[in-house]
Amino acid sequence: MPHIHIRSLVAAGAAMGVALGLGACSIGPVDLDDFLMTTSVADARAARMAELVPAVDDSALKQPGTLTVGIPAIESAPLAVIDSNGSQTGLDVDLAHALADALGLSRVSFVSVTDVVTALQESCDVVMGITADNSWGATLVGNYAQGATGVFSAQGTVAPIDVSALSGASVGVQQGSVSQRALAELGTGAVETTFSNLNEAFDALLAGTVSYVACDAYSGAYLATAYDGITFAGTLDDPAPTSIAVASAELQAPVQAALEEVQANGVGDLLRVSWVGDLPTLTEATKVTGIVAPAPDTEEEPAEDGVGDATTDGTYAGDVTPAE
C-alpha cells in the first residue's frame, strides 16, 4: 500500500471539501477544475513535509532527516510481507512510516537485518519486531504486537475457550512448528492433525475436518481475514511483547513518545485492523482457561528445523498466503 502521511490525506481532504463547497454556491461562472486542481494530494503532502519539526537531531540518526528501519530477515506475515509486486509491506513497514511521521521525519529507509546489535551499531536507527528473547541486550521500547500460540475456530466461539473444549477435538497444526510442540507439551488431550502449511490447515478448519487450528496468533489472525467465519479462540501460552529496538539513548524517549502518539491517535488501531482484523491485544485475559503450564525442561533441547509458523530455530518459511 502507498505510504502517504495520514495528516497529508486529511489536509488534502479538507482542501477538496472547500473546493466543492464553493462550487455548490451561486457565485457566477466558475471553472470548478481551477479549484479541484489547485491542491493535490502531492501538494498537501509537500506542505505537510515543510511543516515537520524533527523530534530528534540528525546527529542521532544514521541518515539526516531519515528514520532508518531494520526489518528482521526471519519475520513473517503479517509483520513483514512480500506483496505481488515483490515489494515488502506488512504491519512493521506501515508502523515505521507512522513513527517517522510522529517523529517529524520526512523519509523512511528499510534495511534487512540478521544481527540486531550489529544493525543498530552500523546501519539502523531502530529494528522492528524484537522481543526480550531475541534482543541480545538491545534497548527495547513499546509493545505494539504480541507473540503467542493462538487457537482458531470456525464454530463461532468467543475467546477465551476453556481447555476442556480441546480434549478429544481434532486440532490442525503445521508440521515441525513451534505451535505443534506447544500443543503437545500442554497435554490438552487434543487429537493432532498435521499439515504442510497453515493455508491447508485453515482450509480444513473451514471444511469442518478439524475443529481448531493452533498456530502463531498473528499469522493466524492475518490468514483468517481471508476466510469467512474463522475466529480467534484464545492463546495457549503467555503472550510475549513485540517491541522496537533503538540504537541509542538519544532515540529511546522520542521513539517511545512517537509510538504512544500513534497508539493514542487511532492510527495504530487502523494499521492493526488492516493486518490482523479483530484480533484483540493478547494478554493473560485472552489465554485459554484451565491450562496447566508444563514443568520446565531440565536440559536445553536442540533447535529443530521446521516449516512455516515460526519454527523452533527461529526461522520462517513464509507459507502463509497474503490475505486479499
C-alpha positions in Angstrom: 0.0 0.0 0.0 1.3 3.5 -0.7 2.7 5.3 2.4 1.2 8.7 2.3 1.3 10.5 5.7 -2.0 10.4 7.5 -2.2 14.1 8.1 -1.4 14.8 4.5 -4.6 12.9 3.5 -6.6 14.9 6.0 -5.2 18.2 4.6 -6.0 17.1 1.0 -9.5 16.1 2.0 -10.1 19.5 3.7 -8.9 21.3 0.6 -11.2 19.2 -1.6 -14.1 20.0 0.7 -13.5 23.7 0.4 -13.4 23.5 -3.4 -16.6 21.5 -3.6 -18.4 23.8 -1.2 -17.5 26.9 -3.3 -18.7 25.1 -6.4 -22.1 24.5 -4.9 -22.7 28.2 -4.1 -24.3 30.7 -6.5 -21.2 32.8 -7.3 -21.4 33.2 -11.0 -19.5 31.3 -13.7 -16.6 29.3 -12.1 -14.4 26.7 -13.7 -14.5 24.0 -11.0 -11.4 22.4 -12.3 -9.5 25.5 -11.2 -10.4 24.7 -7.7 -10.0 21.0 -7.8 -6.6 21.2 -9.3 -5.1 23.8 -7.1 -4.5 21.4 -4.2 -3.5 17.8 -4.9 -2.5 15.1 -2.5 1.1 15.6 -3.7 0.8 19.4 -2.8 -0.8 18.6 0.6 2.0 16.1 1.3 4.7 18.6 0.3 3.1 21.2 2.5 3.0 18.8 5.4 6.6 17.9 4.9 7.5 21.5 5.1 5.8 21.8 8.4 7.5 18.8 10.0 9.6 19.6 13.1 12.0 16.7 13.8 11.8 15.4 17.3 15.4 14.1 17.0 18.6 15.7 16.0 20.3 14.5 12.8 23.4 13.6 14.9 21.3 10.8 16.5 20.3 9.3 13.1 22.2 7.2 10.6 21.0 9.4 7.8 19.9 13.0 8.2 16.2 13.6 8.2 15.6 9.8 7.8 14.4 7.1 10.0 16.4 4.0 9.0 14.4 0.9 10.0 15.6 -2.6 10.3 13.3 -5.5 9.4 14.5 -8.9 10.7 15.0 -11.3 7.8 13.3 -14.1 9.8 10.0 -12.1 10.1 6.9 -13.5 8.5 3.3 -12.3 7.8 1.8 -10.1 8.9 4.7 -8.2 10.4 6.6 -8.4 7.1 5.0 -9.5 3.8 6.3 -9.5 0.2 3.4 -8.4 -2.0 2.6 -9.5 -5.5 4.9 -6.8 -6.9 7.8 -8.1 -4.9 7.8 -5.1 -2.5 8.0 -5.5 1.2 5.0 -4.4 3.2 3.4 -5.5 6.5 2.5 -4.2 9.9 6.1 -3.3 10.7 6.5 -1.4 7.5 3.3 0.6 7.9 4.0 1.3 11.6 7.5 2.5 10.7 6.1 5.1 8.4 3.6 6.3 11.1 6.5 6.5 13.6 8.5 8.6 11.2 5.6 11.0 10.8 5.2 11.3 14.6 9.0 11.9 14.8 8.8 14.7 12.3 11.0 12.9 9.8 10.1 13.1 6.1 11.9 9.9 4.9 12.0 6.2 5.9 14.6 3.8 4.7 14.4 0.0 5.3 17.2 -2.5 5.9 17.0 -6.3 6.1 18.6 -7.4 9.4 20.1 -10.6 10.6 22.0 -9.4 13.6 20.1 -6.9 15.8 23.1 -5.5 17.7 25.3 -5.0 14.6 22.5 -3.4 12.7 21.8 -0.9 15.4 25.5 -0.1 15.7 26.1 0.3 11.9 23.1 0.7 9.8 19.7 1.2 11.6 18.1 3.7 14.0 15.5 1.2 15.1 14.8 -2.5 14.4 11.1 -3.7 14.4 9.7 -6.9 15.7 12.0 -7.6 18.6 11.2 -9.5 21.8 13.2 -9.8 25.0 14.3 -13.3 23.9 15.9 -12.1 20.7 17.0 -8.6 21.7 20.6 -9.6 22.5 20.7 -6.9 25.1 19.4 -4.1 22.8 17.2 -1.4 24.4 13.6 -2.0 23.7 10.6 0.4 23.7 6.9 -0.1 23.4 4.6 -3.1 22.9 2.8 -3.0 19.6 2.2 -6.7 19.0 2.4 -9.9 20.9 3.8 -13.3 20.2 1.8 -16.4 21.3 0.4 -19.7 20.0 -3.2 -18.9 19.1 -6.2 -21.2 18.7 -8.7 -20.6 15.9 -12.2 -22.0 15.4 -15.0 -22.0 12.8 -17.6 -22.6 15.4 -18.4 -19.0 16.4 -16.7 -19.4 19.7 -15.9 -16.4 22.0 -12.4 -16.1 23.3 -11.1 -17.4 25.5 -12.4 -21.0 25.4 -11.7 -23.5 28.2 -9.0 -26.1 27.7 -11.7 -28.8 28.1 -13.0 -27.8 24.7 -9.8 -29.1 23.2 -9.9 -32.5 24.8 -10.7 -35.1 22.1 -11.0 -32.4 19.5 -9.1 -32.5 16.2 -6.6 -29.6 16.2 -4.7 -28.8 13.0 -1.1 -27.7 13.3 1.7 -27.1 10.9 4.3 -30.0 10.9 7.5 -29.0 12.6 6.2 -25.7 14.0 6.6 -24.2 17.5 2.8 -24.4 17.8 2.9 -28.2 17.2 5.3 -28.6 20.1 3.4 -26.2 22.3 0.2 -28.2 21.8 1.9 -31.5 22.6 3.6 -30.2 25.7 0.5 -28.8 27.3 -1.3 -32.1 27.5 -4.7 -30.7 26.3 -6.0 -34.1 25.2 -6.4 -32.7 21.6 -6.1 -35.0 18.6 -3.3 -33.5 16.5 -3.7 -33.4 12.7 -0.7 -32.1 10.8 -0.5 -30.1 7.6 2.4 -28.9 5.5 1.3 -25.2 5.8 -1.2 -23.0 7.5 -3.3 -22.5 4.4 -4.1 -26.2 4.3 -4.9 -26.2 8.0 -7.3 -23.3 7.6 -9.0 -24.9 4.6 -9.6 -28.0 6.7 -11.0 -25.8 9.5 -13.4 -24.2 7.2 -14.4 -27.6 5.7 -15.0 -29.0 9.2 -12.4 -31.7 9.0 -10.7 -30.3 12.1 -12.3 -28.4 14.9 -9.5 -26.0 15.7 -6.2 -24.8 14.3 -3.2 -23.9 16.6 -0.6 -21.5 15.1 1.1 -18.2 15.7 -1.7 -15.9 16.8 -0.7 -13.0 14.5 -0.2 -15.3 11.5 -3.5 -17.0 12.1 -5.4 -13.7 12.5 -3.8 -12.4 9.3 -4.8 -15.5 7.4 -8.3 -15.5 9.0 -9.0 -12.2 7.3 -9.3 -14.1 4.0 -11.8 -16.7 5.5 -15.4 -16.0 6.5 -16.4 -17.4 9.8 -13.0 -18.2 11.4 -12.5 -16.6 14.8 -9.8 -16.4 17.4 -10.5 -18.6 20.4 -7.6 -17.8 22.7 -3.9 -18.4 23.2 -2.2 -21.5 24.6 0.7 -19.6 26.3 1.5 -16.3 27.8 1.9 -13.5 25.2 5.4 -12.0 24.7 5.5 -8.3 23.9 6.9 -7.4 20.5 8.8 -4.1 20.7 11.1 -1.8 18.9 14.9 -1.9 19.5 16.6 1.5 19.4 20.2 2.3 18.5 20.9 4.9 21.2 19.8 6.6 24.4 19.0 9.7 22.3 16.4 7.8 20.4 14.8 5.9 23.3 12.4 8.7 24.6 11.5 10.1 21.2 10.6 6.7 19.7 8.7 5.8 22.8 6.7 9.0 22.6 6.1 8.6 18.8 4.8 5.1 19.4 2.5 6.3 22.2 1.2 9.1 19.9 0.5 6.6 17.1 -1.3 4.3 19.5 -3.3 7.1 21.1 -4.5 8.9 17.9 -6.1 5.9 16.4 -3.5 5.3 13.6 -2.1 2.3 15.4 -5.6 0.7 15.6 -6.2 1.3 11.9 -2.9 -0.4 11.0 -3.6 -3.3 13.3 -7.1 -3.9 11.9 -5.8 -3.8 8.3 -3.4 -6.7 9.0 -5.0 -8.8 11.8 -8.7 -7.9 11.7 -10.4 -8.0 15.1 -7.6 -9.9 16.9 -7.6 -8.4 20.4 -4.4 -7.3 22.2 -3.1 -10.5 23.6 -2.9 -10.6 27.4 -3.4 -13.1 30.2 -7.1 -12.5 29.8 -7.1 -13.9 26.3 -5.4 -17.1 27.3 -7.3 -20.4 27.1 -8.6 -21.0 30.6 -7.7 -24.0 32.6 -4.3 -24.6 31.1 -1.6 -26.0 33.4 1.9 -24.9 32.4 4.3 -27.9 31.9 7.2 -28.3 34.2 10.3 -26.6 32.8 12.9 -28.8 31.0 16.0 -29.6 33.0 18.1 -29.8 29.8 18.2 -27.5 26.8 16.6 -29.1 23.8 18.4 -28.8 20.4 16.7 -26.5 17.9 14.6 -28.2 15.3 14.2 -27.4 11.7 10.6 -26.9 10.6 8.3 -25.1 8.3 6.1 -22.1 8.5 4.5 -20.7 11.8 7.9 -19.8 13.5 10.0 -22.9 13.7 12.0 -23.8 16.8 15.2 -22.4 15.3 13.5 -19.0 14.8 13.2 -19.2 11.0 10.1 -18.8 8.9 9.1 -20.4 5.7 6.7 -17.7 4.5 4.0 -20.3 4.0 1.1 -18.0 4.8 -0.7 -16.8 1.7 -1.2 -13.0 1.9 -4.8 -12.1 2.6 -6.5 -10.3 -0.3 
